[in-house]
Amino acid sequence: MEGSTLNYPVADFLAVKVKELPRKSVVKGKLPRGCQLCARGSKMVLLATGKCASCCYYCPLSEAKVGKDVIYADEMKVKRWEDIVWEAEAIGAEGAGITGGDPLAVTDRTAKYIRGLKKEFGEGFHIHLYTASTDLTKIKKLAAAGLDELRFHPPPGSWSRLERTSYPKVIDAAAKLGLYVGVEIPAIPGEHTAELLDALESTEVKFVNLNELEFSETNWRELKSLGFEVVDDVSSGVKGSETMARKLVREWKGPYSLHYCSAGFKDGVQLRSRLLRRAKRTAYPSDVITKDGTLLKGIIEARAPAKLRARLMRELGVPAKLVRVDAERRRLEVAPWILEDIAGEIAEPCFIVEEYPTADRLEVERRRLVRAR
């Protein structure tokens, strides 16, 4: 698999029997196309809006997004259509997962994005979408725009009485529109998950994804108040979520695919693969790409970075392609292996920095290089 950390080809995902995936994820049946591409790191996450009428207590959306009408392409805050195209190209995207909030809260915007992505990257560009809405009129708009895969998110209060809600009827109607329909929910210990799975057997659902329930900056108080506990000191997963989900998958005998996706898989496979894809396409010659997809940079905090660049090239022979001015952050970037050698001759503060290759360029670690006396 190009751009993936998996040790086997995509075809292996299509096994009928239980298949162990990396990081304790597991699937029984056919993994949906959207998930296959996520594992490759080739799905751009397009947040159409942070607005949502469901107000789920476990929503992990960050403070910058939750309840706000904002748009993000992966980690990039979108200001114009070109930002979305640029991000898709930056990761070599083969598709997009449209999420929220709820994308159906801004149906016209979402339909516009679907049409635009299909026009820009071709009909083979796979688009899946998450929603809690059962508004069939809105779903028809998205299907007409070119949506490929629809993932419903019924609220937990409906799991034990799904047949008395509008979900079964709308699921079947969406399938008749030609959409590949599934359900995606968190694996909540003590909830009526098994009852939901049973109720879905009589619908046209093709797959169900169970995601490990996780603590986040916005939901941890609510989860704590309900008695949930973290797995351990190094995990954000909720204790009991993984155990329950894996048991359900292994015992599953229903007519559709059942997949458990762990927090470790999302971070260690999906995110890592996407970071590697982006790093390979956006790194400068002066950057070092790590095995985790982060970038190592030599940084000089200079008041006049352009002048310092000229001096390093003139006096120390630093090749032009290995030293660049970062005008946005007002600093000079030098190949880290070179800066390690010349830092002793530079008065300005020098650092080796590790950061994500994402639009927000999140810094992971910073190590100062001490000037020789």
Short mmCIF file of the C-alpha atoms (twelve columns), coordinates in Angstrom:
data_MODEL
# 
_entry.id   MODEL 
# 
loop_
_atom_site.group_PDB 
_atom_site.id 
_atom_site.type_symbol 
_atom_site.label_atom_id 
_atom_site.label_alt_id 
_atom_site.label_comp_id 
_atom_site.label_asym_id 
_atom_site.label_seq_id 
_atom_site.Cartn_x 
_atom_site.Cartn_y 
_atom_site.Cartn_z 
_atom_site.pdbx_PDB_model_num 
ATOM 1   C CA . MET A 1   0.000   0.000   0.000   1 
ATOM 2   C CA . GLU A 2   1.535   3.258   -1.153  1 
ATOM 3   C CA . GLY A 3   1.950   5.781   1.605   1 
ATOM 4   C CA . SER A 4   0.759   3.400   4.334   1 
ATOM 5   C CA . THR A 5   2.391   1.742   7.318   1 
ATOM 6   C CA . LEU A 6   0.327   -1.422  6.863   1 
ATOM 7   C CA . ASN A 7   2.236   -4.619  6.105   1 
ATOM 8   C CA . TYR A 8   -0.273  -6.035  3.659   1 
ATOM 9   C CA . PRO A 9   -2.131  -4.882  0.536   1 
ATOM 10  C CA . VAL A 10  -5.548  -3.233  0.503   1 
ATOM 11  C CA . ALA A 11  -7.042  -6.457  -0.868  1 
ATOM 12  C CA . ASP A 12  -6.408  -8.113  2.500   1 
ATOM 13  C CA . PHE A 13  -8.994  -5.808  4.019   1 
ATOM 14  C CA . LEU A 14  -11.670 -7.577  2.024   1 
ATOM 15  C CA . ALA A 15  -11.492 -10.868 3.892   1 
ATOM 16  C CA . VAL A 16  -14.791 -12.385 4.974   1 
ATOM 17  C CA . LYS A 17  -13.399 -13.694 8.258   1 
ATOM 18  C CA . VAL A 18  -12.201 -11.658 11.211  1 
ATOM 19  C CA . LYS A 19  -9.105  -9.692  10.277  1 
ATOM 20  C CA . GLU A 20  -6.732  -8.212  12.825  1 
ATOM 21  C CA . LEU A 21  -5.551  -4.747  11.819  1 
ATOM 22  C CA . PRO A 22  -2.682  -2.723  13.333  1 
ATOM 23  C CA . ARG A 23  -3.023  -1.173  16.794  1 
ATOM 24  C CA . LYS A 24  -5.712  -3.622  17.972  1 
ATOM 25  C CA . SER A 25  -8.270  -2.619  15.363  1 
ATOM 26  C CA . VAL A 26  -10.288 -5.479  13.877  1 
ATOM 27  C CA . VAL A 27  -12.819 -5.982  11.088  1 
ATOM 28  C CA . LYS A 28  -15.216 -8.741  10.114  1 
ATOM 29  C CA . GLY A 29  -16.188 -8.456  6.483   1 
ATOM 30  C CA . LYS A 30  -15.374 -5.796  3.920   1 
ATOM 31  C CA . LEU A 31  -13.787 -2.593  5.141   1 
ATOM 32  C CA . PRO A 32  -15.528 0.355   3.428   1 
ATOM 33  C CA . ARG A 33  -13.603 2.244   0.789   1 
ATOM 34  C CA . GLY A 34  -13.500 5.364   2.927   1 
ATOM 35  C CA . CYS A 35  -11.680 3.471   5.673   1 
ATOM 36  C CA . GLN A 36  -9.258  1.857   3.229   1 
ATOM 37  C CA . LEU A 37  -8.175  5.281   1.996   1 
ATOM 38  C CA . CYS A 38  -7.979  6.662   5.546   1 
ATOM 39  C CA . ALA A 39  -5.541  3.877   6.403   1 
ATOM 40  C CA . ARG A 40  -3.417  4.958   3.436   1 
ATOM 41  C CA . GLY A 41  -3.393  8.513   4.776   1 
ATOM 42  C CA . SER A 42  -4.946  9.669   1.512   1 
ATOM 43  C CA . LYS A 43  -8.255  11.013  2.835   1 
ATOM 44  C CA . MET A 44  -8.455  14.745  3.456   1 
ATOM 45  C CA . VAL A 45  -10.634 15.568  6.467   1 
ATOM 46  C CA . LEU A 46  -12.939 18.396  5.456   1 
ATOM 47  C CA . LEU A 47  -14.855 19.933  8.339   1 
ATOM 48  C CA . ALA A 48  -17.774 21.692  6.621   1 
ATOM 49  C CA . THR A 49  -18.946 23.366  9.839   1 
ATOM 50  C CA . GLY A 50  -18.636 22.987  13.583  1 
ATOM 51  C CA . LYS A 51  -22.390 23.534  13.967  1 
ATOM 52  C CA . CYS A 52  -24.519 20.563  14.944  1 
ATOM 53  C CA . ALA A 53  -27.965 20.088  16.466  1 
ATOM 54  C CA . SER A 54  -27.140 16.793  18.199  1 
ATOM 55  C CA . CYS A 55  -24.953 18.089  21.066  1 
ATOM 56  C CA . CYS A 56  -23.510 14.622  21.838  1 
ATOM 57  C CA . TYR A 57  -21.886 14.564  25.276  1 
ATOM 58  C CA . TYR A 58  -18.856 12.668  23.924  1 
ATOM 59  C CA . CYS A 59  -18.155 15.035  20.998  1 
ATOM 60  C CA . PRO A 60  -14.340 15.379  20.778  1 
ATOM 61  C CA . LEU A 61  -14.332 18.503  18.611  1 
ATOM 62  C CA . SER A 62  -11.912 21.187  19.805  1 
ATOM 63  C CA . GLU A 63  -12.891 24.530  21.333  1 
ATOM 64  C CA . ALA A 64  -11.868 26.265  18.119  1 
ATOM 65  C CA . LYS A 65  -14.435 24.260  16.148  1 
ATOM 66  C CA . VAL A 66  -17.270 22.994  18.320  1 
ATOM 67  C CA . GLY A 67  -20.499 24.905  17.734  1 
ATOM 68  C CA . LYS A 68  -18.789 27.385  15.428  1 
ATOM 69  C CA . ASP A 69  -19.474 27.860  11.735  1 
ATOM 70  C CA . VAL A 70  -15.868 27.340  10.674  1 
ATOM 71  C CA . ILE A 71  -14.315 25.312  7.865   1 
ATOM 72  C CA . TYR A 72  -11.119 23.256  8.074   1 
ATOM 73  C CA . ALA A 73  -9.259  21.110  5.564   1 
ATOM 74  C CA . ASP A 74  -7.218  18.819  7.818   1 
ATOM 75  C CA . GLU A 75  -5.479  21.298  10.146  1 
ATOM 76  C CA . MET A 76  -5.868  24.283  7.803   1 
ATOM 77  C CA . LYS A 77  -8.552  26.872  8.502   1 
ATOM 78  C CA . VAL A 78  -10.214 27.448  5.156   1 
ATOM 79  C CA . LYS A 79  -10.708 30.991  3.893   1 
ATOM 80  C CA . ARG A 80  -11.299 30.219  0.226   1 
ATOM 81  C CA . TRP A 81  -11.909 27.278  -2.091  1 
ATOM 82  C CA . GLU A 82  -8.262  27.229  -3.192  1 
ATOM 83  C CA . ASP A 83  -7.225  26.326  0.367   1 
ATOM 84  C CA . ILE A 84  -9.169  23.057  0.110   1 
ATOM 85  C CA . VAL A 85  -7.631  22.209  -3.252  1 
ATOM 86  C CA . TRP A 86  -4.142  23.033  -1.977  1 
ATOM 87  C CA . GLU A 87  -4.503  20.785  1.070   1 
ATOM 88  C CA . ALA A 88  -5.834  17.895  -1.031  1 
ATOM 89  C CA . GLU A 89  -2.855  18.224  -3.346  1 
ATOM 90  C CA . ALA A 90  -0.453  18.547  -0.406  1 
ATOM 91  C CA . ILE A 91  -1.362  15.073  0.876   1 
ATOM 92  C CA . GLY A 92  -1.902  13.511  -2.544  1 
ATOM 93  C CA . ALA A 93  -5.523  12.931  -1.555  1 
ATOM 94  C CA . GLU A 94  -7.485  10.124  -3.162  1 
ATOM 95  C CA . GLY A 95  -10.650 11.268  -1.427  1 
ATOM 96  C CA . ALA A 96  -12.179 13.331  1.344   1 
ATOM 97  C CA . GLY A 97  -14.146 12.631  4.494   1 
ATOM 98  C CA . ILE A 98  -16.625 15.440  5.114   1 
ATOM 99  C CA . THR A 99  -17.407 15.909  8.777   1 
ATOM 100 C CA . GLY A 100 -18.515 18.431  11.391  1 
ATOM 101 C CA . GLY A 101 -20.397 19.349  13.450  1 
ATOM 102 C CA . ASP A 102 -22.905 18.087  10.960  1 
ATOM 103 C CA . PRO A 103 -22.305 18.800  7.258   1 
ATOM 104 C CA . LEU A 104 -26.060 18.731  6.682   1 
ATOM 105 C CA . ALA A 105 -26.344 21.866  8.812   1 
ATOM 106 C CA . VAL A 106 -24.837 23.611  5.757   1 
ATOM 107 C CA . THR A 107 -26.170 21.369  3.003   1 
ATOM 108 C CA . ASP A 108 -25.704 23.770  0.096   1 
ATOM 109 C CA . ARG A 109 -22.112 24.465  1.115   1 
ATOM 110 C CA . THR A 110 -21.421 20.759  1.484   1 
ATOM 111 C CA . ALA A 111 -22.963 19.946  -1.904  1 
ATOM 112 C CA . LYS A 112 -20.833 22.690  -3.466  1 
ATOM 113 C CA . TYR A 113 -17.691 21.151  -1.978  1 
ATOM 114 C CA . ILE A 114 -18.605 17.676  -3.232  1 
ATOM 115 C CA . ARG A 115 -19.203 18.952  -6.767  1 
ATOM 116 C CA . GLY A 116 -16.035 21.025  -6.654  1 
ATOM 117 C CA . LEU A 117 -13.837 18.156  -5.485  1 
ATOM 118 C CA . LYS A 118 -15.239 15.809  -8.115  1 
ATOM 119 C CA . LYS A 119 -14.634 18.430  -10.815 1 
ATOM 120 C CA . GLU A 120 -11.114 19.181  -9.605  1 
ATOM 121 C CA . PHE A 121 -9.891  15.620  -9.002  1 
ATOM 122 C CA . GLY A 122 -12.227 13.439  -11.054 1 
ATOM 123 C CA . GLU A 123 -15.157 11.129  -10.398 1 
ATOM 124 C CA . GLY A 124 -12.821 8.567   -8.826  1 
ATOM 125 C CA . PHE A 125 -12.079 10.947  -5.953  1 
ATOM 126 C CA . HIS A 126 -13.939 9.126   -3.157  1 
ATOM 127 C CA . ILE A 127 -16.068 11.215  -0.795  1 
ATOM 128 C CA . HIS A 128 -17.699 9.958   2.383   1 
ATOM 129 C CA . LEU A 129 -19.704 12.009  4.850   1 
ATOM 130 C CA . TYR A 130 -20.884 11.784  8.476   1 
ATOM 131 C CA . THR A 131 -24.283 12.976  9.657   1 
ATOM 132 C CA . ALA A 132 -26.822 12.501  12.423  1 
ATOM 133 C CA . SER A 133 -29.545 13.985  10.233  1 
ATOM 134 C CA . THR A 134 -32.355 11.959  8.636   1 
ATOM 135 C CA . ASP A 135 -33.496 14.790  6.375   1 
ATOM 136 C CA . LEU A 136 -33.945 12.896  3.113   1 
ATOM 137 C CA . THR A 137 -34.328 16.067  1.042   1 
ATOM 138 C CA . LYS A 138 -30.852 17.180  2.099   1 
ATOM 139 C CA . ILE A 139 -29.412 13.706  1.552   1 
ATOM 140 C CA . LYS A 140 -30.803 13.685  -1.994  1 
ATOM 141 C CA . LYS A 141 -28.966 16.954  -2.682  1 
ATOM 142 C CA . LEU A 142 -25.685 15.423  -1.592  1 
ATOM 143 C CA . ALA A 143 -26.256 12.244  -3.581  1 
ATOM 144 C CA . ALA A 144 -26.987 14.331  -6.673  1 
ATOM 145 C CA . ALA A 145 -23.773 16.301  -6.053  1 
ATOM 146 C CA . GLY A 146 -21.728 13.087  -6.241  1 
ATOM 147 C CA . LEU A 147 -21.423 11.784  -2.667  1 
ATOM 148 C CA . ASP A 148 -20.177 8.170   -2.602  1 
ATOM 149 C CA . GLU A 149 -20.518 6.958   0.977   1 
ATOM 150 C CA . LEU A 150 -22.855 8.076   3.764   1 
ATOM 151 C CA . ARG A 151 -22.231 7.304   7.435   1 
ATOM 152 C CA . PHE A 152 -25.139 7.866   9.814   1 
ATOM 153 C CA . HIS A 153 -24.518 8.702   13.454  1 
ATOM 154 C CA . PRO A 154 -27.640 7.863   15.473  1 
ATOM 155 C CA . PRO A 155 -27.542 9.400   18.977  1 
ATOM 156 C CA . PRO A 156 -27.175 6.872   21.838  1 
ATOM 157 C CA . GLY A 157 -30.723 7.512   23.032  1 
ATOM 158 C CA . SER A 158 -32.002 5.874   19.844  1 
ATOM 159 C CA . TRP A 159 -29.891 2.706   19.932  1 
ATOM 160 C CA . SER A 160 -32.328 0.590   21.943  1 
ATOM 161 C CA . ARG A 161 -35.353 1.710   19.903  1 
ATOM 162 C CA . LEU A 162 -33.977 2.272   16.426  1 
ATOM 163 C CA . GLU A 163 -36.960 0.663   14.725  1 
ATOM 164 C CA . ARG A 164 -39.156 3.401   16.215  1 
ATOM 165 C CA . THR A 165 -37.040 6.195   14.728  1 
ATOM 166 C CA . SER A 166 -36.708 7.506   11.177  1 
ATOM 167 C CA . TYR A 167 -33.263 5.974   10.698  1 
ATOM 168 C CA . PRO A 168 -34.255 2.598   9.151   1 
ATOM 169 C CA . LYS A 169 -36.463 4.230   6.526   1 
ATOM 170 C CA . VAL A 170 -33.899 6.893   5.629   1 
ATOM 171 C CA . ILE A 171 -31.034 4.389   5.546   1 
ATOM 172 C CA . ASP A 172 -32.939 2.324   2.990   1 
ATOM 173 C CA . ALA A 173 -33.889 5.416   0.985   1 
ATOM 174 C CA . ALA A 174 -30.254 6.582   0.914   1 
ATOM 175 C CA . ALA A 175 -29.158 3.163   -0.335  1 
ATOM 176 C CA . LYS A 176 -31.719 3.387   -3.166  1 
ATOM 177 C CA . LEU A 177 -30.083 6.658   -4.192  1 
ATOM 178 C CA . GLY A 178 -26.921 4.674   -4.911  1 
ATOM 179 C CA . LEU A 179 -25.034 5.658   -1.769  1 
ATOM 180 C CA . TYR A 180 -22.874 3.136   0.080   1 
ATOM 181 C CA . VAL A 181 -24.517 3.454   3.482   1 
ATOM 182 C CA . GLY A 182 -23.096 2.700   6.890   1 
ATOM 183 C CA . VAL A 183 -23.382 3.652   10.551  1 
ATOM 184 C CA . GLU A 184 -20.508 4.993   12.627  1 
ATOM 185 C CA . ILE A 185 -20.708 5.378   16.398  1 
ATOM 186 C CA . PRO A 186 -18.420 5.435   19.430  1 
ATOM 187 C CA . ALA A 187 -18.056 2.199   21.344  1 
ATOM 188 C CA . ILE A 188 -19.611 3.331   24.619  1 
ATOM 189 C CA . PRO A 189 -19.346 0.825   27.482  1 
ATOM 190 C CA . GLY A 190 -22.746 0.042   28.959  1 
ATOM 191 C CA . GLU A 191 -24.715 1.459   26.034  1 
ATOM 192 C CA . HIS A 192 -27.193 -0.493  23.879  1 
ATOM 193 C CA . THR A 193 -24.700 -1.161  21.087  1 
ATOM 194 C CA . ALA A 194 -25.676 -4.801  20.554  1 
ATOM 195 C CA . GLU A 195 -29.340 -3.812  20.264  1 
ATOM 196 C CA . LEU A 196 -28.447 -1.221  17.646  1 
ATOM 197 C CA . LEU A 197 -26.457 -3.776  15.653  1 
ATOM 198 C CA . ASP A 198 -29.387 -6.198  15.728  1 
ATOM 199 C CA . ALA A 199 -31.867 -3.533  14.626  1 
ATOM 200 C CA . LEU A 200 -29.662 -2.581  11.672  1 
ATOM 201 C CA . GLU A 201 -29.813 -6.123  10.292  1 
ATOM 202 C CA . SER A 202 -33.174 -5.385  8.702   1 
ATOM 203 C CA . THR A 203 -31.861 -2.305  6.874   1 
ATOM 204 C CA . GLU A 204 -29.703 -1.742  3.780   1 
ATOM 205 C CA . VAL A 205 -26.657 -0.848  5.880   1 
ATOM 206 C CA . LYS A 206 -23.419 -2.212  4.378   1 
ATOM 207 C CA . PHE A 207 -21.139 -1.612  7.352   1 
ATOM 208 C CA . VAL A 208 -20.932 -0.373  10.941  1 
ATOM 209 C CA . ASN A 209 -17.834 1.275   12.381  1 
ATOM 210 C CA . LEU A 210 -17.250 1.262   16.131  1 
ATOM 211 C CA . ASN A 211 -14.721 3.887   17.200  1 
ATOM 212 C CA . GLU A 212 -12.870 3.733   20.490  1 
ATOM 213 C CA . LEU A 213 -14.418 6.277   22.840  1 
ATOM 214 C CA . GLU A 214 -11.819 8.877   23.797  1 
ATOM 215 C CA . PHE A 215 -11.340 11.689  26.263  1 
ATOM 216 C CA . SER A 216 -10.662 15.088  24.668  1 
ATOM 217 C CA . GLU A 217 -10.164 18.662  25.844  1 
ATOM 218 C CA . THR A 218 -13.863 19.382  25.366  1 
ATOM 219 C CA . ASN A 219 -15.578 16.191  26.573  1 
ATOM 220 C CA . TRP A 220 -13.495 14.990  29.503  1 
ATOM 221 C CA . ARG A 221 -15.563 16.707  32.203  1 
ATOM 222 C CA . GLU A 222 -18.766 15.164  30.862  1 
ATOM 223 C CA . LEU A 223 -17.212 11.720  30.497  1 
ATOM 224 C CA . LYS A 224 -15.766 11.902  34.000  1 
ATOM 225 C CA . SER A 225 -19.123 12.953  35.430  1 
ATOM 226 C CA . LEU A 226 -20.681 9.850   33.880  1 
ATOM 227 C CA . GLY A 227 -18.132 7.594   35.551  1 
ATOM 228 C CA . PHE A 228 -15.885 6.851   32.596  1 
ATOM 229 C CA . GLU A 229 -12.162 6.340   33.233  1 
ATOM 230 C CA . VAL A 230 -9.098  6.585   31.027  1 
ATOM 231 C CA . VAL A 231 -7.379  3.314   30.047  1 
ATOM 232 C CA . ASP A 232 -3.951  4.349   31.362  1 
ATOM 233 C CA . ASP A 233 -1.525  7.255   31.611  1 
ATOM 234 C CA . VAL A 234 -0.481  7.111   27.937  1 
ATOM 235 C CA . SER A 235 -3.865  6.628   26.316  1 
ATOM 236 C CA . SER A 236 -6.885  8.892   25.907  1 
ATOM 237 C CA . GLY A 237 -9.155  5.885   25.364  1 
ATOM 238 C CA . VAL A 238 -12.028 5.123   27.710  1 
ATOM 239 C CA . LYS A 239 -11.625 1.996   29.809  1 
ATOM 240 C CA . GLY A 240 -13.848 -0.811  28.546  1 
ATOM 241 C CA . SER A 241 -14.492 0.664   25.095  1 
ATOM 242 C CA . GLU A 242 -11.982 -1.486  23.239  1 
ATOM 243 C CA . THR A 243 -12.843 -4.683  25.101  1 
ATOM 244 C CA . MET A 244 -16.531 -4.320  24.333  1 
ATOM 245 C CA . ALA A 245 -16.016 -3.438  20.670  1 
ATOM 246 C CA . ARG A 246 -13.594 -6.261  19.917  1 
ATOM 247 C CA . LYS A 247 -15.918 -8.770  21.562  1 
ATOM 248 C CA . LEU A 248 -18.824 -7.559  19.437  1 
ATOM 249 C CA . VAL A 249 -16.792 -7.869  16.235  1 
ATOM 250 C CA . ARG A 250 -15.528 -11.369 17.024  1 
ATOM 251 C CA . GLU A 251 -19.009 -12.635 17.877  1 
ATOM 252 C CA . TRP A 252 -20.710 -10.874 14.982  1 
ATOM 253 C CA . LYS A 253 -22.772 -13.055 12.635  1 
ATOM 254 C CA . GLY A 254 -24.857 -10.357 10.926  1 
ATOM 255 C CA . PRO A 255 -25.228 -9.560  7.223   1 
ATOM 256 C CA . TYR A 256 -23.045 -6.440  7.113   1 
ATOM 257 C CA . SER A 257 -19.401 -5.676  7.914   1 
ATOM 258 C CA . LEU A 258 -18.457 -4.733  11.461  1 
ATOM 259 C CA . HIS A 259 -15.268 -2.802  12.146  1 
ATOM 260 C CA . TYR A 260 -13.641 -1.584  15.340  1 
ATOM 261 C CA . CYS A 261 -11.213 1.335   14.882  1 
ATOM 262 C CA . SER A 262 -8.931  2.023   17.839  1 
ATOM 263 C CA . ALA A 263 -7.541  5.392   18.868  1 
ATOM 264 C CA . GLY A 264 -4.103  3.912   18.258  1 
ATOM 265 C CA . PHE A 265 -5.017  3.086   14.669  1 
ATOM 266 C CA . LYS A 266 -6.242  6.617   14.018  1 
ATOM 267 C CA . ASP A 267 -3.027  8.131   15.373  1 
ATOM 268 C CA . GLY A 268 -0.435  5.475   14.570  1 
ATOM 269 C CA . VAL A 269 -1.651  4.498   11.107  1 
ATOM 270 C CA . GLN A 270 -4.140  6.968   9.612   1 
ATOM 271 C CA . LEU A 271 -2.570  10.193  10.885  1 
ATOM 272 C CA . ARG A 272 1.006   8.971   10.531  1 
ATOM 273 C CA . SER A 273 0.403   7.906   6.942   1 
ATOM 274 C CA . ARG A 274 -1.165  11.265  6.112   1 
ATOM 275 C CA . LEU A 275 1.715   13.138  7.733   1 
ATOM 276 C CA . LEU A 276 4.229   11.123  5.717   1 
ATOM 277 C CA . ARG A 277 2.348   11.818  2.494   1 
ATOM 278 C CA . ARG A 278 2.232   15.539  3.262   1 
ATOM 279 C CA . ALA A 279 5.832   15.710  4.408   1 
ATOM 280 C CA . LYS A 280 7.099   14.084  1.196   1 
ATOM 281 C CA . ARG A 281 5.164   16.618  -0.878  1 
ATOM 282 C CA . THR A 282 5.780   19.790  1.104   1 
ATOM 283 C CA . ALA A 283 9.176   19.438  2.804   1 
ATOM 284 C CA . TYR A 284 11.963  21.783  1.766   1 
ATOM 285 C CA . PRO A 285 15.430  20.452  0.863   1 
ATOM 286 C CA . SER A 286 16.596  21.798  4.224   1 
ATOM 287 C CA . ASP A 287 14.107  19.638  6.159   1 
ATOM 288 C CA . VAL A 288 14.608  16.104  7.480   1 
ATOM 289 C CA . ILE A 289 11.545  13.842  7.376   1 
ATOM 290 C CA . THR A 290 11.324  11.500  10.388  1 
ATOM 291 C CA . LYS A 291 9.832   8.013   10.352  1 
ATOM 292 C CA . ASP A 292 6.704   9.435   11.998  1 
ATOM 293 C CA . GLY A 293 6.194   12.036  9.283   1 
ATOM 294 C CA . THR A 294 7.330   15.035  11.319  1 
ATOM 295 C CA . LEU A 295 9.989   17.470  10.109  1 
ATOM 296 C CA . LEU A 296 13.313  18.316  11.726  1 
ATOM 297 C CA . LYS A 297 14.424  21.880  11.054  1 
ATOM 298 C CA . GLY A 298 17.410  23.968  12.017  1 
ATOM 299 C CA . ILE A 299 16.068  27.315  13.237  1 
ATOM 300 C CA . ILE A 300 17.835  30.632  13.803  1 
ATOM 301 C CA . GLU A 301 15.792  33.344  15.473  1 
ATOM 302 C CA . ALA A 302 17.154  36.376  13.683  1 
ATOM 303 C CA . ARG A 303 15.994  39.993  13.520  1 
ATOM 304 C CA . ALA A 304 17.166  40.231  9.925   1 
ATOM 305 C CA . PRO A 305 16.925  36.666  8.548   1 
ATOM 306 C CA . ALA A 306 17.525  37.687  4.924   1 
ATOM 307 C CA . LYS A 307 20.791  39.416  5.799   1 
ATOM 308 C CA . LEU A 308 21.880  36.465  7.938   1 
ATOM 309 C CA . ARG A 309 21.074  34.077  5.083   1 
ATOM 310 C CA . ALA A 310 23.325  36.044  2.760   1 
ATOM 311 C CA . ARG A 311 26.145  35.997  5.317   1 
ATOM 312 C CA . LEU A 312 25.865  32.233  5.909   1 
ATOM 313 C CA . MET A 313 26.040  31.607  2.183   1 
ATOM 314 C CA . ARG A 314 28.907  34.061  1.643   1 
ATOM 315 C CA . GLU A 315 31.083  33.407  4.690   1 
ATOM 316 C CA . LEU A 316 30.287  29.812  5.688   1 
ATOM 317 C CA . GLY A 317 29.493  28.355  2.287   1 
ATOM 318 C CA . VAL A 318 25.984  27.159  3.158   1 
ATOM 319 C CA . PRO A 319 24.250  26.078  -0.084  1 
ATOM 320 C CA . ALA A 320 21.350  28.341  -1.064  1 
ATOM 321 C CA . LYS A 321 18.850  25.471  -1.229  1 
ATOM 322 C CA . LEU A 322 19.653  24.469  2.376   1 
ATOM 323 C CA . VAL A 323 18.912  27.820  3.997   1 
ATOM 324 C CA . ARG A 324 15.643  29.724  3.607   1 
ATOM 325 C CA . VAL A 325 13.815  32.658  5.152   1 
ATOM 326 C CA . ASP A 326 10.548  31.808  6.889   1 
ATOM 327 C CA . ALA A 327 8.927   35.209  6.532   1 
ATOM 328 C CA . GLU A 328 5.750   34.168  8.345   1 
ATOM 329 C CA . ARG A 329 7.618   33.294  11.522  1 
ATOM 330 C CA . ARG A 330 10.474  35.743  11.003  1 
ATOM 331 C CA . ARG A 331 13.190  33.173  11.289  1 
ATOM 332 C CA . LEU A 332 15.870  31.491  9.253   1 
ATOM 333 C CA . GLU A 333 15.630  27.765  8.497   1 
ATOM 334 C CA . VAL A 334 18.864  25.873  7.943   1 
ATOM 335 C CA . ALA A 335 19.378  22.184  7.275   1 
ATOM 336 C CA . PRO A 336 19.720  20.733  10.802  1 
ATOM 337 C CA . TRP A 337 22.900  18.787  10.029  1 
ATOM 338 C CA . ILE A 338 24.531  22.022  8.869   1 
ATOM 339 C CA . LEU A 339 23.289  24.116  11.783  1 
ATOM 340 C CA . GLU A 340 24.694  21.562  14.220  1 
ATOM 341 C CA . ASP A 341 28.148  22.312  12.750  1 
ATOM 342 C CA . ILE A 342 27.963  26.092  12.460  1 
ATOM 343 C CA . ALA A 343 25.873  27.090  15.483  1 
ATOM 344 C CA . GLY A 344 29.018  27.935  17.439  1 
ATOM 345 C CA . GLU A 345 29.773  30.722  14.995  1 
ATOM 346 C CA . ILE A 346 26.335  32.350  15.126  1 
ATOM 347 C CA . ALA A 347 25.367  34.938  17.750  1 
ATOM 348 C CA . GLU A 348 21.612  34.533  17.288  1 
ATOM 349 C CA . PRO A 349 19.712  31.763  19.161  1 
ATOM 350 C CA . CYS A 350 19.854  28.455  17.278  1 
ATOM 351 C CA . PHE A 351 17.567  25.456  17.717  1 
ATOM 352 C CA . ILE A 352 16.756  22.055  16.297  1 
ATOM 353 C CA . VAL A 353 12.974  21.937  16.044  1 
ATOM 354 C CA . GLU A 354 10.637  19.026  15.335  1 
ATOM 355 C CA . GLU A 355 7.241   20.008  13.957  1 
ATOM 356 C CA . TYR A 356 4.288   18.577  12.086  1 
ATOM 357 C CA . PRO A 357 4.243   19.109  8.305   1 
ATOM 358 C CA . THR A 358 0.647   20.333  8.644   1 
ATOM 359 C CA . ALA A 359 -0.786  23.766  7.928   1 
ATOM 360 C CA . ASP A 360 -0.703  24.695  11.630  1 
ATOM 361 C CA . ARG A 361 2.925   23.470  11.892  1 
ATOM 362 C CA . LEU A 362 2.471   22.269  15.436  1 
ATOM 363 C CA . GLU A 363 5.810   22.153  17.230  1 
ATOM 364 C CA . VAL A 364 6.602   18.856  18.943  1 
ATOM 365 C CA . GLU A 365 10.021  19.519  20.427  1 
ATOM 366 C CA . ARG A 366 12.704  22.222  20.523  1 
ATOM 367 C CA . ARG A 367 16.367  21.794  21.479  1 
ATOM 368 C CA . ARG A 368 18.674  24.771  21.795  1 
ATOM 369 C CA . LEU A 369 22.154  24.591  20.336  1 
ATOM 370 C CA . VAL A 370 24.695  26.124  22.698  1 
ATOM 371 C CA . ARG A 371 27.182  28.560  21.218  1 
ATOM 372 C CA . ALA A 372 30.807  27.679  21.816  1 
ATOM 373 C CA . ARG A 373 32.690  30.123  24.034  1 
# 
